């Protein structure tokens, strides 16, 4: 992968990271400002259910930010865009679709087949 492509993916990953952080901050602000003393138990349950869903989504974002950070470290080390299992290039199209990918399409498919065979 050439330096321009690496810089493109660095910018893409950083923008994605910032977007996730911004959404997380908005969620926290929303939860802080929410009225949690609903008199109606059904309304309170709905509020709590929505808050739980938002927090679950933000937890997925937290994990995704960790994967983005790992991808940025791979760029810094010169390892970005190469399959962790085979060492082969992952391919620009796959990285465009999933910039945090660590496996080539073939390696990912083999991994998924193995999981399916084991019943995971």
C-alpha positions in Angstrom: 0.0 0.0 0.0 1.4 3.4 -1.0 1.8 6.4 1.4 -1.2 8.2 -0.1 -3.5 5.1 0.5 -2.2 4.8 4.1 -2.9 8.5 4.7 -6.4 8.1 3.2 -7.2 5.2 5.6 -5.6 7.1 8.6 -7.9 10.1 7.9 -10.9 7.8 7.4 -10.3 5.9 10.6 -9.7 9.2 12.6 -12.9 10.7 11.2 -14.9 7.5 12.1 -13.3 7.6 15.6 -14.3 11.2 16.2 -17.8 10.6 15.0 -18.2 7.7 17.5 -16.8 9.8 20.3 -19.1 12.7 19.5 -22.1 10.4 19.5 -21.1 8.9 22.8 -20.7 12.4 24.3 -24.2 13.3 23.0 -25.6 10.1 24.6 -24.1 10.9 28.0 -25.4 14.4 27.9 -28.8 13.1 27.0 -28.8 10.6 29.8 -27.7 13.3 32.3 -30.5 15.7 31.3 -33.2 13.0 31.3 -36.0 13.1 33.9 -35.6 9.8 35.6 -38.5 10.4 38.1 -41.4 9.5 35.8 -44.5 9.0 37.9 -46.0 6.4 35.7 -44.2 3.0 36.0 -44.8 2.2 32.3 -43.2 5.5 31.3 -40.3 4.9 33.6 -39.8 1.4 32.3 -39.8 2.7 28.7 -37.2 5.3 29.7 -35.0 2.8 31.3 -35.3 0.4 28.4 -34.3 3.1 25.9 -31.4 4.1 28.1 -30.2 0.5 28.3 -30.3 0.2 24.5 -28.4 3.5 24.2 -25.7 2.3 26.6 -25.4 -1.0 24.9 -24.9 0.8 21.6 -22.3 3.0 23.1 -20.5 0.0 24.5 -20.3 -1.4 21.0 -18.9 2.0 20.0 -16.3 1.7 22.7 -15.2 -1.6 21.4 -15.2 -0.3 17.9 -13.0 2.6 18.9 -10.5 0.1 20.3 -10.4 -1.6 17.0 -10.0 1.7 15.2 -7.1 2.5 17.5 -5.5 -0.9 16.8 -5.8 -0.2 13.0 -4.2 3.2 13.5 -1.3 1.5 15.3 -1.0 -1.0 12.5 -0.7 2.0 10.1 2.1 3.5 12.3 3.9 0.1 12.4 3.6 -0.5 8.6 1.4 -3.5 9.1 -1.9 -2.1 8.0 -3.6 -3.8 5.1 -2.0 -7.2 5.6 -3.8 -10.3 6.8 -2.8 -11.3 10.4 -3.0 -15.0 9.5 -1.5 -15.2 6.0 0.5 -12.0 5.7 -1.1 -11.4 2.3 -2.6 -8.0 1.3 -6.2 -7.6 2.5 -7.2 -5.6 -0.5 -8.4 -2.0 -0.9 -12.0 -2.9 -1.6 -12.3 -4.9 1.7 -10.5 -2.1 3.6 -12.8 0.5 2.1 -15.8 -1.5 3.2 -14.3 -2.4 6.6 -11.2 -0.3 7.4 -10.6 -2.2 10.7 -10.3 -5.5 8.9 -7.4 -7.7 10.1 -8.1 -10.7 7.8 -8.3 -11.1 4.1 -11.7 -12.2 2.7 -10.4 -15.8 2.3 -9.0 -16.0 5.8 -12.2 -14.5 7.2 -14.3 -17.0 5.3 -12.2 -19.9 6.6 -12.4 -18.5 10.1 -16.2 -18.3 9.9 -16.4 -21.9 8.4 -14.3 -23.1 11.4 -16.7 -21.3 13.8 -19.7 -22.8 12.1 -18.2 -26.3 12.3 -17.5 -25.9 16.0 -21.1 -24.6 16.5 -20.1 -21.1 17.8 
